[in-house]
C-alpha cells in the first residue's frame, strides 16, 4: 500500500501544477491514469506470436510423427487418426498464455478426450485404410503406403 502511494505521489509530481481547481483535479486524474496505463505491459498476445507458436507446435507434431513412424509404421495410423483432435488442442494452446498451458490442456482433455469424440475418427481412419491401402487383400501394402505417405510429406 505504501509503495503504491509513493508511486502515485511521484506521478503526481510530474504533472503540471497549476491551480488546484476541481476541473484541474479531474484532468490530473485522467493524466495519471493514462500514465499508469502506458507503463503497464500489454496483456494481450500479438496475433503474430500466436501464429508462430501454432506453427511451431504443428512442425513439432509433424517431425515427431515422422520420427516415431520410422521406428514403428503403425504409429502413423494412430497419429493420422488423432490429427483432428491434436489440431484442436494446438488451436486451444496457441490462444492461451504459456503459464496457462497446463490448465488449458486439462480442460481440453476433459471435453475432447472422450470415446464419443474419438470413435468417428477411428471409423473414418479404418475406411481410409481399407480403401486406399489395399491392406485387406495384401497386409504388407499398409507399410508400403505409409512409407509413401512419409516420403510425400
FENBELJO-V402086 format. One record per pair of residues at least 4 apart in sequence whose ideal C-beta (glycine too) atoms are under 7 Angstrom apart, sorted by sequence separation. I is the first residue (numbers start at 1). GAP is how many residues later the second one is. D is the distance in whole Angstrom. If there is no record, write none. Layout:
i=I gap=GAP d=D
i=I gap=GAP d=D
This chain:
i=1 gap=4 d=7
i=2 gap=4 d=6
i=3 gap=4 d=6
i=4 gap=4 d=6
i=5 gap=4 d=6
i=6 gap=4 d=7
i=7 gap=4 d=7
i=8 gap=4 d=6
i=9 gap=4 d=7
i=10 gap=4 d=7
i=20 gap=4 d=6
i=22 gap=4 d=7
i=23 gap=4 d=6
i=24 gap=4 d=6
i=25 gap=4 d=6
i=26 gap=4 d=6
i=27 gap=4 d=6
i=28 gap=4 d=6
i=29 gap=4 d=6
i=30 gap=4 d=6
i=31 gap=4 d=6
i=32 gap=4 d=6
i=33 gap=4 d=6
i=34 gap=4 d=6
i=35 gap=4 d=7
i=36 gap=4 d=7
i=45 gap=4 d=5
i=47 gap=4 d=6
i=48 gap=4 d=6
i=49 gap=4 d=6
i=50 gap=4 d=6
i=51 gap=4 d=6
i=52 gap=4 d=6
i=53 gap=4 d=7
i=54 gap=4 d=6
i=55 gap=4 d=6
i=56 gap=4 d=6
i=57 gap=4 d=6
i=58 gap=4 d=6
i=59 gap=4 d=6
i=60 gap=4 d=6
i=61 gap=4 d=6
i=62 gap=4 d=7
i=63 gap=4 d=6
i=64 gap=4 d=6
i=65 gap=4 d=6
i=66 gap=4 d=7
i=68 gap=4 d=7
i=69 gap=4 d=6
i=74 gap=4 d=7
i=75 gap=4 d=6
i=76 gap=4 d=6
i=77 gap=4 d=6
i=78 gap=4 d=6
i=79 gap=4 d=7
i=82 gap=4 d=5
i=83 gap=4 d=6
i=84 gap=4 d=7
i=85 gap=4 d=7
i=86 gap=4 d=6
i=87 gap=4 d=6
i=88 gap=4 d=7
i=89 gap=4 d=6
i=90 gap=4 d=6
i=91 gap=4 d=7
i=92 gap=4 d=7
i=96 gap=4 d=5
i=100 gap=4 d=5
i=101 gap=4 d=6
i=102 gap=4 d=7
i=103 gap=4 d=6
i=104 gap=4 d=6
i=105 gap=4 d=6
i=106 gap=4 d=7
i=107 gap=4 d=7
i=108 gap=4 d=6
i=109 gap=4 d=4
i=114 gap=4 d=7
i=115 gap=4 d=6
i=118 gap=4 d=6
i=119 gap=4 d=6
i=120 gap=4 d=6
i=121 gap=4 d=6
i=122 gap=4 d=6
i=123 gap=4 d=7
i=124 gap=4 d=6
i=125 gap=4 d=6
i=126 gap=4 d=6
i=127 gap=4 d=6
i=128 gap=4 d=6
i=129 gap=4 d=5
i=134 gap=4 d=5
i=135 gap=4 d=6
i=140 gap=4 d=6
i=141 gap=4 d=6
i=142 gap=4 d=6
i=143 gap=4 d=6
i=144 gap=4 d=7
i=145 gap=4 d=6
i=146 gap=4 d=6
i=147 gap=4 d=6
i=148 gap=4 d=6
i=149 gap=4 d=7
i=19 gap=5 d=6
i=20 gap=5 d=7
i=45 gap=5 d=6
i=96 gap=5 d=6
i=112 gap=5 d=5
i=130 gap=5 d=7
i=18 gap=6 d=6
i=69 gap=6 d=5
i=129 gap=6 d=6
i=130 gap=6 d=6
i=135 gap=6 d=5
i=68 gap=7 d=4
i=69 gap=7 d=4
i=134 gap=7 d=4
i=135 gap=7 d=4
i=93 gap=8 d=6
i=96 gap=8 d=5
i=133 gap=8 d=5
i=133 gap=9 d=5
i=65 gap=11 d=7
i=93 gap=11 d=6
i=92 gap=12 d=6
i=93 gap=12 d=7
i=133 gap=12 d=4
i=15 gap=13 d=5
i=129 gap=13 d=7
i=132 gap=13 d=7
i=65 gap=14 d=4
i=12 gap=16 d=7
i=15 gap=16 d=6
i=92 gap=16 d=5
i=15 gap=17 d=7
i=89 gap=19 d=5
i=12 gap=20 d=7
i=11 gap=21 d=5
i=11 gap=24 d=6
i=88 gap=24 d=6
i=61 gap=25 d=6
i=85 gap=27 d=6
i=58 gap=32 d=6
i=57 gap=33 d=5
i=54 gap=36 d=6
i=57 gap=36 d=7
i=85 gap=36 d=7
i=57 gap=37 d=7
i=84 gap=37 d=6
i=82 gap=39 d=7
i=54 gap=40 d=4
i=81 gap=40 d=5
i=53 gap=41 d=5
i=81 gap=41 d=6
i=50 gap=44 d=5
i=81 gap=44 d=4
i=50 gap=45 d=7
i=80 gap=45 d=6
i=77 gap=48 d=7
i=45 gap=52 d=7
i=73 gap=70 d=5
i=76 gap=70 d=5
i=73 gap=73 d=5
i=76 gap=73 d=7
i=69 gap=77 d=7
i=69 gap=81 d=6
i=66 gap=84 d=6
i=66 gap=87 d=7
i=62 gap=91 d=7
